[in-house]
Amino acid sequence: MNLAASIAQIWALTQKDLKILLRDRTGMIVLFAMPIMFILVMSVALQGMFDVGSADHPVKLLVVNLDQGALYLNQEEMHLGQAIVDALDGFDGLDIVTEIDGQPLTRERAEALIADGTYAMALVLPPDLTQQVIDAVSGSAPPAPITVTFITDPGASSQLTAPVLAASAATMNRTVAYAQAPYRIRLALEHAAAELPPEQRAWVAPIAKALIAELTTTYNLGDIGGESEIRIETETPASFQVEQLPTAVEQNVPGYAIFGVFFIVGVLASSILNEKETGTFRRLMAAPLPRSVLLLGKLLPYYLVNVIQVALMFAIGRLIFGMNLGHSPAAWLMITLATAATATGLGLLVAALGKTESQISGIATLLALTLAAIGGMMVPTFAMPPFMQQLAKISPHYWALQGYQDVIVRGLGWQAVLPETGVLLAFAVTFYAFAVWKFRFE
Amino acid sequence: MSPTILTALNLHKAYGPIQAVRGVDLHIQRGEIFGLLGPNGAGKTTLLHMLTGLIPPDQGEILFNGHLFTPEAMSLKATIGLVPQELALYPTLSAWDNLIFFGRIYGLRGRTLRHRVEAVLDLVSLRDRARDPIQTYSGGMKRRINIAAGLLHQPDILFLDEPTVGVDPQSRNAIFEAVEALNREGLTILYTTHYMEEAQRLCHRVAIMDEGRIIALDTPRRLIQEMGEGFIRVGVPADQQQAFVQHITPLMGVHDVIRQDGHLLVRLQEPLRTLPAIFQIATTHRIPITTLQILEPDLETVFLQLTGKALRE
C-alpha cells in the first residue's frame, strides 16, 4: 500500500463524512448555529450576569502603594496612599492585595502577575501622590492632574473591571477631598480676613489655626467634599502589545468558539459508533485499508469542520462586530489547529469508551459542559476561587482561551502562544494515545 | 477438479473461555458456491471474520491462491469481497455516493469507477434509483446495494454473510439470480446462511457447522442421500410423551426420538413402513396423536440427524 493510495483513501473517507455531515442538519445546528447564537445573542443578553464582586466572591485588586507621604499643615506626616488602601479595603466586594509573599508589591511584580493570569488588575499609586495633592491645593506648584495608573489584563471582562475602576476613583476622590478640606478652609478664612479692617485681621489667624487643628485631629480632615485633580490612566502590562482595550465581542467570541469546537466530541463519537453498529467499519476493514488510514480518514473531516467552525466564528466577530483579530495570524492558526486536534482526540476517546449511543451522548455532554465551565468559558478564571483557578488548567478549554486571548486581546505573537499550543498538543496526544489503546473497531 | 482458491487449515478462535471455532479445515474450489450452514452461535460468523481478515485466528492458517493471508495482507484483501450481514451502507448518502465511496477505497478511479458502479447497479437492478438516499429504499433494495458494494472491485471470491435476512420474496429472488449470474461468470462465492432451502438451491457444496466445528461437508445431494433419513414430527400430550417414547423406541426402523418445541421428532429408516406400527402402539396404549408431519429428507433433516438440533435454533 503506497502513500498515494493511502492519501486517496483518506480523502475518500473525508469526503464521505463531510457529505454525511452536510446532510445531517441537526448535527450542523449543534456545531454551527449554537455557538453563533451564543455570540450574537448571549453576548448582549448576558451583560452583567457575572456575580463576582459580591462579598462572598470579592474581586482581587493588586495595589502598588508607592506613595512616600508628605508634611501636612500641622507639620505631621500624611500618607494619602495608605489612606486610599485602607478605604478600598473597606469595600465588601474587593479583596485588596498589597503584598505578595510578605514583600510589598512593585509595579513590575504586579504586571507580571497580571500577565501570567494570576490577577486581573492593579492600581499603582505614585510616590509623590500626597505631595501632589498638597501642592495642588496650596498653590505651591502649577496646577496639574495627579495621575494614578490602573493596570488591567485586556482579557478581563469589562463587566468586572469597570466597577472596580469606578470604586477606586470614588475612593481616591473622597480621600483627596478629605485631605484638601482644611487647606480650603484656611484659604477661605484668609480670603475673608482680607475683607476685614486691619485691626480685626489678627484675630482670624489663631481662629483659623485652631479650626484646622480641630478638623485634622478630632474630625480626621473634616467631612467636606470637593473637586479632585486625580486622573486614572488605564494601561495593560508592558509585555502586552495592546493598542486599545478589547470589546465584549473580542472577549466573548473565543470562548464561545471553543465551546462550539468541543461539541464535535459527541458528533464524532456517535459517527464512529454508528459505523461500528451498521457494519461499515467491518466492510472497510475487509478492504485493503490499513486501520491507521481508516482512523485518519475518519478523524480528518471532523478536524476540518472544527477549523472551519472557528474561522466562521471569528469571521462573524470581524464582519458583524468589527472585532480585532490581533497581529499574528500564525499564532491564531497555531491555537486553532491545536484546539481542533484536542477536540477530535477527545471525540475518539469518547468513541473508545462509549459502548452505546446514550453512553456517548452522556459522556460527550458531560465533558463539553464540565470542561467548558472549569476552563473559564462561563465564568472568567480570575473570578474563581484559587483552587478552581488551579483546577482550570486541567481543561483544554482554559489553554485554548488563554491562547486566543494572547493573540486577540493581548496582541501577542506566535512565540507567546507556544506554551498554550504545547499544552493543547499534549492533551491531544494523551487523548489519541489512550483512545487508540482502548479503541475497538468491532 | 478446479484449483483451490481458499484453504483454511486447523483454524481456532476463542473469545475468553468460549471456543468459537475449533480446528476448522476448508478447501474452497475456484468457481464454486460454497455454503456454510449452521445455527446461530455455531461459529459461522467468527470463521467468516477470520477468512476475510477481520480478525486473526488464534491458531491455524489461511491461504488465498497459495499465499498466506493475514489481516495485514492488503494485496490479498483487494481480491476478496465481503457483504456483511448488516446493511453496511451510509443511509443518508445515495446508492451512487455509497458505491463511489467504496470503489475509491478499493483504488478505483474516474471512468473505470463510474463504469463499475453502473455495472453493479445493473446487476442488482437498481440503476434507476441510484441517486436516491439509501434510507428511502426498502429492506430488499438495501440488501441488493449491500451486495453491489462488495462486487465493485471484481473480487476473486465473494463472502456473502446471510444476504437474505429480512428480505421480501421479490428481492430474495433478485439476490438468488444475481448470485447465480455472478457464479456463471466465474466468481467464487462463500455463502453463509441458516436457510437450508437457499443452500440447497444455490450451493455446489455445503459445510455444516455446529459448536465451532464442521460436522459434515459435501454436496447437498450427497449429504441428503447418505444421511437423509426420514423424520416424522408427532404431537402427543405432554404427560404421555414419555410413555409414547418408551413404547415406540424398540420398534424396528426407529433410530431415535428428539424432543423439540413440545413435539417429538422421530428419526426413521423408512417412514412409510414404520408409521402403521407407530399408530398401532398409540391406539393400543390410548395415546392420542394430535398432529403428524412427515419431513422429507433435506439439509434440515441432515442437520437434525447430525446434531439433534434444528437449524433455525
Boltz contact constraints between the chains, C-beta under 6 A:
constraints:
  - contact:
      token1: [A, 1]
      token2: [B, 74]
      max_distance: 6.0
  - contact:
      token1: [A, 9]
      token2: [B, 105]
      max_distance: 6.0
  - contact:
      token1: [A, 12]
      token2: [B, 101]
      max_distance: 6.0
  - contact:
      token1: [A, 12]
      token2: [B, 104]
      max_distance: 6.0
  - contact:
      token1: [A, 12]
      token2: [B, 105]
      max_distance: 6.0
  - contact:
      token1: [A, 16]
      token2: [B, 101]
      max_distance: 6.0
  - contact:
      token1: [A, 20]
      token2: [B, 90]
      max_distance: 6.0
  - contact:
      token1: [A, 20]
      token2: [B, 92]
      max_distance: 6.0
  - contact:
      token1: [A, 23]
      token2: [B, 92]
      max_distance: 6.0
  - contact:
      token1: [A, 278]
      token2: [B, 86]
      max_distance: 6.0
  - contact:
      token1: [A, 278]
      token2: [B, 88]
      max_distance: 6.0
  - contact:
      token1: [A, 279]
      token2: [B, 84]
      max_distance: 6.0
  - contact:
      token1: [A, 279]
      token2: [B, 86]
      max_distance: 6.0
  - contact:
      token1: [A, 279]
      token2: [B, 88]
      max_distance: 6.0
  - contact:
      token1: [A, 280]
      token2: [B, 88]
      max_distance: 6.0
  - contact:
      token1: [A, 282]
      token2: [B, 84]
      max_distance: 6.0
  - contact:
      token1: [A, 283]
      token2: [B, 84]
      max_distance: 6.0
  - contact:
      token1: [A, 283]
      token2: [B, 88]
      max_distance: 6.0
  - contact:
      token1: [A, 285]
      token2: [B, 54]
      max_distance: 6.0
  - contact:
      token1: [A, 286]
      token2: [B, 52]
      max_distance: 6.0
  - contact:
      token1: [A, 286]
      token2: [B, 82]
      max_distance: 6.0
  - contact:
      token1: [A, 287]
      token2: [B, 105]
      max_distance: 6.0
  - contact:
      token1: [A, 287]
      token2: [B, 106]
      max_distance: 6.0
  - contact:
      token1: [A, 288]
      token2: [B, 74]
      max_distance: 6.0
  - contact:
      token1: [A, 288]
      token2: [B, 77]
      max_distance: 6.0
  - contact:
      token1: [A, 288]
      token2: [B, 78]
      max_distance: 6.0
  - contact:
      token1: [A, 289]
      token2: [B, 105]
      max_distance: 6.0
